[in-house]
Amino acid sequence: MAQMLTIPEVVNLLRVPETTIRRWIQQGEFPCTIRNGKPLINQATLISWAEAKHLRLGSSALGKKRNLVSDNLMTALGLGGTHYGLVGEDRDAVLRQLPEQLKLNKISPKKLGTLLLERENQSSTALGKGVAVPHPRYPIPISKSQSRVDVFFLPTAVEWDAPDGQPVKILFLLLSAESSHHLKILSQIAGLLRQAGVEDFLHQAPAQDELLDYIQTKTSH
């Protein structure tokens, strides 16, 4: 079960003012889940996010750190988000609309959509089992030079020229800031999908904290 933290608990762990945490949340720079109108933060996500931002954590979090995965995929998922309800009549329509769901300061949604379509037109990014990993061909300028992965659960499956012929309903959008991250994260996503039970779990369209908790257990060795 995911351990969820309140803002005061996060303040103690990060040792930054509460006003700063709330500003990060308003700006879309901080990973959190809103439940009953209150922001809650998954502890595993917080640790990955803090590591990516080079922030020092309080000792209570460091005690948990040994048991948590902090590899590139988990860090990228923590910096990204989970999205639902994106509808498109076909693959190209989905890719054009997808960037509108993100909050990126250094690249426009239209430009990102063009880059995703250009990559897709070279060869399909579908991996099979209803999953695709759309991404630009080259690193792009994103915040703090960190790669991120956003997961999209489409309400309606879309044809994607997948190797197994299945339409796609789940997207792992990979935005790389550094080329060294790109292939490693792609490999980790592909490896994750080969594990038993992952396909069924993903098609349940879980909440972000549940998704991160599940992937963490699957990637811990």
N, C-alpha and C positions, 0 to 999 in steps of 0.2 A: 504494500500500500504506500502510495506516495506521501511523503511528509510535507505538509503545506505550512508555510510561514506567513505570519501577519507582517504588516509594515514595521511595527515596533521591533519585532524579532529581526527583521532584515537590517534595520538601523543598527542594532547591536552587533550583528555579524559584519556588516560592511564599515561600520563606524563612520557614517556620513549622516548629515542632518536629514530629518524626515522630509523637509521641504524639497531637498534634492531628489530623494526617491520618488516623491509624487510628481515632480517636474519631469523626471525621466519617463514615468508612466504616461503622462499626458503627451509627451513628445514621441511616444512609441519606441523609446530606446531601451525599455526595461521589460523583461518577460514576466507576465503575470496573468492570472485568471481571475475574472470577476465573478464572485458568487454572492448572491443576495445583496448586490450593490457594493460588496467589499472586495478589494484586491487581495489575492492570495498568491504566494510565490512557491513553486515547487523547489525544495531544497537542492535536489540534484541539478536542476536547471540553474539555480542561483550560483552554485559553485562553478559550473562550467562557464557561465556568463562572466563571473568575476575573474576567472583565470584568463579568459579571452581579452578582458579589459585591463589585465595586469593590476587588479585591485587586491589588496591584502585582506584576508578574511580573519575574523576573530577565532580564538582558540576552539570554541565549541563547534565550529564548522570544520576546522582542520581535523578534529578527531574522527569525523565521518568520512573525510576525504579519501582515506585509504581504501574504503569499500565502494567508492563511486568511480564510474568510468569517466575519463576526461579526455578521450581521444578526439580526433577531428570531427567525426560525425556527431557526437553528443554535443560538442561545443557549437557546431554549426546549427543544430536543431534548436539549441537554447537561444541562439541569436535570431533565429527565424520565428515563425509562428504557425498556427494551424488554422486553416480557412475552410469554410463550408458554404455551399449554396451558389458557387460559381457555375453559371449556365452558358453553354455555347452550342450552336447548331452543328459545329464541326471543330476539328483540331485547330484550324487557323483562328477561328472566332474565340476559342478558349484562350489561346496564346496572346491574342490582342488585348483581351479583357483582364487577364491575369495580373499584369503589372499594376493595375489600378487598385488592387487589394493591398499593395505594399506601401510602406512609408520609406522612400529612398530619397536622399537629398541631392546626390551627385549625378544622377542619371534620370532622365524623364521617362515616364511610363511608355510613351510612344517609341522612344529610342530602344528601350529594353524589349518591347514587343517585337520590334524589327529584328533585333539580334536573335531572339528566340526563334522566330520564323526562319531566318537565314540558316541557323543551325539545323533546324528540323527538316528543311528542304534538302539538306545534304544527305541525311540518313535519319531514320526514325530513332528517337530516344526511348521508345517503348522497350521495356525489358521482358514483357510477358506477365501473365497472371494479373492483368488489369492495371499494371503500374508502368508509368513513364517517368523519366528524369530529365525534363527539359532544362537546358542551360545554354548560355552563350558559348561561342567557340573559345573566346579569350577572357582573361580576367577583366573585371570592370571596377571602376572606382566606387567602393562602398565604405561605409563608416568604419573607422579605426583599422582599415586594411584587414578585415576579418571576413572569412567565408561564412555564408549562412545557407541554411536549408529551410524552406517553407513547404509545408505539406498541405495539399489541397485535396479535399474529398468532394468529388463532383456528384451532384444528385442524379445525373444521367450519364451513362457511359458513352464515350465518344470513340469513333474509329481512329486508330493511330498508326496503322500499318505495323502492328506488333508482330514479332516473329512467330508467336503461337496463334495469331489470328484473333485474339480476344480484344474487344474494345477496352479502352482505358477509363478507369474511374478514380484512380489515385495518382497524384502527381507529387514527386519530390523535386521541387524547383531548387536547383543548385546555382548559387551566385558566388563565384570564386573571386577573391581579391588577390590571391597569389596562386600561381600555376602549380606550386608544390602541393597545395591542398587538393587540387581538383581531382586528380586521378585517385588519390587515396580515398577521398570521400565517395567517389563513384564506386570504387571497389568495395567499400564498406556497405553501401546500400545494396549492391548486388549480392554480397555475401549474406546480408540480413534476409533478403527475400528467398534465399535457398533453404532457410531453416524451417523446420516443421512448425506449423501453426501460425506462422507470421501472416500468410495470405488471408486466412479466415479472420484474424484479429484486425487487420487493416480495413477489411471490408465492413467492419462494424462502425467505421468512422468515429474512433474514440476521441475524447477530449485531449488537449495537449498534455496535461500532466499525466494522464493514463498512458498516452503514447510514449512519452519520454521514459516513464517508469518501465514500461514493457521492453522498449528497445535497450535500455540499460541492462536489464536482466539477460537479454539475448546476446549482448556484446561483451558481457563480463566473463572472463575466463580465469 
